[in-house]
């Protein structure tokens, strides 16, 4: 019994030492100690819920939490990969946001998010460099017949020189997210600030619209609606209200997951409007989108010389084999090869997650408008 008691004390002492060496996540609300990130990137979660019967942390993998006599529930995860991750608390089976964490719109609802430090992630860390602005504007959508919101990154010095015009990257979020995704989870402004300061990317505007409409994101009706929104409402609003270059060589279109499908549909079809396309973690979903894919392949076959001439970069990236879109993407790329469509392929391990998409933007943006 004494030995057991001594071992328990050692375990508790070790846990306490680890906790003291940990750091509150940067995504915690002000003064919240937990979630606490340990040096090996395990995370300690602690929540007070005295009347709950069962608590879990859902980070893709579910972790059971243990309750103490004071009504606090605690769990320590495995080592979590760098970058941003959504998570939820499951309280008696109900998914809720952690009150100690900032919330982000993802997974089709407000969810908690945690930022795991990354030694190689300086490209999305704030630095002492000139900073651009992240602006939020309302515009009237002729497609939705309603007022909608768009996030717009303007590069450093945009307001100082009132004569200079800039190229534009239009970038689309994934399913279950909205226009806030690239602005908040994606750290678009920080990535562009650092790239521009290092003279690795041209100063540009980055436009982040809301691509959510009532039609399913897997249907052709939905893809057509987003195409109409971009061409008929978003681009005209931006070009009327901001100093932009308006030729195809000064426009790029990109998107992740569902936004990648929008990019494929709108970008290939309108290759006379966009000279740069970026498709992140996406590819036609088969067999669900067989008809859509088939129609696009027919179009590409008939217009192959023009597409290859007009697209200065057709950049396709995946999060490795663990990316849920990997297999569909490989089937699509095989078809592109058969049709002699020029493209560049890139992989960054991490699956279907924001660490991958941040890295995609970091590598895609320097290719633009050169």
Residue pairs with C-beta under 8 A, 6 or more apart in sequence:
15 76
18 38
18 44
19 36
19 38
19 44
21 38
21 39
22 36
22 37
22 38
22 39
22 44
23 36
23 37
23 117
24 32
24 33
24 34
24 35
24 36
24 37
25 35
25 36
25 37
25 43
25 101
25 114
25 115
25 116
26 115
26 117
27 84
27 101
27 102
27 112
27 113
27 114
27 115
28 34
28 35
28 100
28 101
28 102
29 99
29 100
29 101
29 102
32 100
32 101
33 46
34 44
34 45
34 46
34 47
34 100
35 43
35 44
35 45
35 98
35 100
35 101
35 114
36 43
36 44
36 46
37 43
37 114
37 116
37 117
38 44
38 76
40 79
41 79
41 80
41 81
41 82
41 116
41 117
42 76
42 77
42 78
42 79
42 80
43 76
43 77
43 80
43 114
43 116
44 74
44 75
44 76
44 77
45 57
45 63
45 65
45 73
45 74
45 75
45 76
45 77
45 89
45 98
46 72
46 73
46 74
47 55
47 65
47 72
47 73
47 89
47 98
47 100
48 70
48 71
48 72
48 73
49 55
49 71
49 73
49 91
50 70
50 71
51 71
52 67
52 73
52 91
52 92
53 92
54 64
54 90
54 91
54 92
54 93
55 64
55 65
55 67
55 73
55 75
55 89
55 90
55 91
55 92
56 62
56 63
56 64
56 65
56 75
56 89
56 90
57 63
57 65
57 75
57 77
57 87
57 88
57 89
57 90
58 87
58 88
58 89
58 90
58 95
59 77
59 80
59 85
59 87
59 114
60 85
61 77
61 78
62 90
63 75
63 76
63 77
64 75
65 73
65 74
65 75
66 73
66 74
66 75
67 73
68 74
80 114
80 116
81 116
81 350
81 353
81 355
82 116
82 117
82 118
82 119
82 120
82 121
82 355
83 115
83 116
83 118
83 121
83 350
83 353
83 354
83 355
83 358
84 113
84 114
84 115
84 116
84 185
84 353
84 354
84 355
84 358
85 113
85 114
85 116
85 353
85 354
86 104
86 106
86 107
86 111
86 112
86 113
87 98
87 101
87 111
87 112
87 113
87 114
88 95
88 96
88 97
88 98
88 107
88 111
88 112
89 95
89 96
89 97
89 98
89 112
90 96
97 103
97 110
97 111
97 112
98 112
101 112
101 113
101 114
102 112
102 113
103 110
103 111
103 112
103 113
104 110
104 111
104 112
104 113
104 180
104 184
104 185
105 111
105 177
105 178
105 180
105 181
106 113
106 176
106 177
106 181
106 185
107 176
108 175
108 176
109 176
113 185
118 355
122 194
123 191
123 194
123 195
123 358
123 362
124 187
124 190
124 191
124 194
124 358
124 362
125 190
125 194
126 190
127 193
127 194
127 197
129 156
129 193
129 194
129 196
129 197
130 156
130 157
130 193
130 196
130 197
131 156
131 189
131 193
132 153
132 154
132 155
132 156
132 158
132 189
132 192
132 193
132 196
133 153
133 154
133 158
133 159
133 189
134 151
134 152
134 153
134 183
134 188
134 189
135 151
135 152
135 153
135 154
136 149
136 150
136 151
136 152
137 149
137 150
137 152
137 237
137 241
138 147
138 148
138 149
139 147
139 148
139 150
139 233
139 234
139 237
140 146
140 147
140 148
140 233
141 147
141 148
141 229
141 233
142 232
142 233
143 213
143 225
143 228
143 229
143 232
143 233
144 213
144 229
148 209
148 210
148 233
149 179
149 210
150 179
150 207
150 208
150 209
150 210
150 234
150 237
150 238
151 179
151 180
151 182
151 183
151 207
151 208
152 205
152 206
152 207
152 208
152 238
152 242
153 183
153 188
153 189
153 192
153 205
153 206
153 207
153 208
154 166
154 205
154 242
155 166
155 192
155 196
155 203
155 204
155 205
156 193
156 196
156 197
156 203
157 203
158 166
158 203
158 205
158 243
162 243
163 243
164 243
165 243
165 244
165 245
166 203
166 204
166 205
166 242
166 243
166 244
166 245
166 250
167 202
167 204
167 205
167 244
167 245
167 249
167 250
167 251
167 252
167 368
167 369
168 204
168 205
168 206
168 207
168 238
168 244
168 245
168 250
168 251
168 252
169 204
169 205
169 206
169 207
169 252
169 253
169 254
169 276
169 365
169 368
170 207
170 209
170 230
170 234
170 235
170 251
170 252
170 253
170 254
170 274
171 182
171 188
171 206
171 207
171 208
171 253
171 254
171 255
171 259
171 278
171 361
172 208
172 209
172 211
172 226
172 253
172 254
172 255
172 256
172 258
172 259
172 260
172 262
172 263
173 179
173 180
173 181
173 182
173 208
173 210
173 211
173 255
173 256
173 258
173 259
174 181
174 255
174 256
174 257
174 258
174 259
174 260
174 281
175 217
175 257
175 258
177 185
178 210
178 211
178 212
179 208
179 209
179 210
180 208
181 208
182 188
182 206
182 208
182 361
183 189
183 208
185 354
186 354
186 357
186 358
186 361
187 358
188 206
188 208
188 361
189 206
191 358
191 361
191 362
191 365
192 201
192 204
192 206
192 365
195 201
195 362
195 365
195 366
196 202
196 203
200 366
201 365
201 366
201 368
202 368
202 369
202 370
204 365
204 368
204 369
205 238
205 242
205 244
207 234
207 238
209 229
209 230
209 234
211 226
211 229
211 255
211 258
211 259
211 262
213 222
213 225
213 226
213 229
215 221
215 222
215 225
216 222
217 258
217 261
218 261
218 285
218 288
218 289
220 291
220 292
223 261
223 262
223 265
223 266
223 292
224 265
226 262
226 265
226 266
227 262
227 265
227 266
227 269
227 270
230 253
230 262
230 266
231 266
231 270
231 273
235 251
238 244
239 246
244 250
248 271
248 272
248 273
248 274
248 275
248 310
249 275
249 312
249 369
250 275
250 369
251 273
251 274
251 275
251 276
252 274
252 275
252 276
252 277
252 278
252 313
252 368
252 369
253 263
253 266
253 267
253 274
253 276
253 277
253 278
254 260
254 263
254 276
254 277
254 278
254 279
254 280
254 361
254 364
255 261
255 262
255 263
255 278
255 279
255 280
255 282
256 280
256 281
256 282
256 357
256 360
257 280
257 281
257 282
257 325
257 352
258 282
259 280
259 282
260 279
260 280
260 281
260 282
260 283
260 325
261 282
261 284
261 285
261 289
263 277
263 278
263 279
263 282
264 277
264 279
264 282
264 284
264 296
265 292
265 296
266 274
267 274
267 277
268 277
268 296
268 299
268 300
268 307
269 296
269 299
271 303
271 306
271 307
271 310
271 311
272 310
274 311
275 310
275 311
275 312
275 313
276 311
276 312
276 313
276 315
276 367
276 368
276 369
277 311
277 313
277 314
277 315
278 313
278 315
278 316
278 317
278 360
278 364
279 314
279 315
279 316
279 317
280 317
280 356
280 357
280 360
280 364
281 317
281 318
281 319
281 323
281 324
281 325
281 329
281 352
281 356
281 357
281 360
282 325
282 328
282 329
283 325
283 328
283 329
283 330
283 331
283 332
283 333
284 292
284 293
284 296
284 328
284 331
284 332
285 328
286 293
286 328
286 331
293 332
293 335
297 335
297 339
300 307
300 336
300 339
300 341
301 339
304 339
304 340
304 341
307 341
308 340
308 341
308 342
311 342
313 344
313 367
313 368
314 341
314 342
314 343
314 344
315 343
315 344
315 346
315 364
315 367
316 329
316 333
316 343
316 344
316 345
316 346
317 345
317 346
317 347
317 348
317 356
317 360
317 363
317 364
318 325
318 326
318 329
318 345
318 346
318 347
318 348
319 326
319 347
319 348
319 349
319 350
319 351
319 352
319 353
319 356
320 326
320 347
320 348
320 349
320 350
320 351
322 349
322 350
322 351
322 352
323 329
323 351
323 352
323 356
324 351
324 352
325 352
333 343
333 345
336 343
346 360
346 363
348 356
348 359
348 360
348 363
349 356
350 356
350 359
